[in-house]
Amino acid sequence: MNHQEILENIPLYVAGELSPSEQAEMDTHLKNCESCRMELEEFRKMEGMLEQLRLPDPP
């Protein structure tokens, strides 16, 4: 994967929807790329904020 593909796959990475080989490739890239780690952290923060806004299921 190139750098752009890594960034595009962050949502799938967080959701655990990548293949084992893609997951390993992401792990390796994230170990070595501070900017992508920051993007991952921002995505997780945003996901957490959206979860707080989620409305409860109707009865």
Helices and strands as residue ranges (DSSP letters): H 3-8, H 10-15, H 20-32, H 34-53
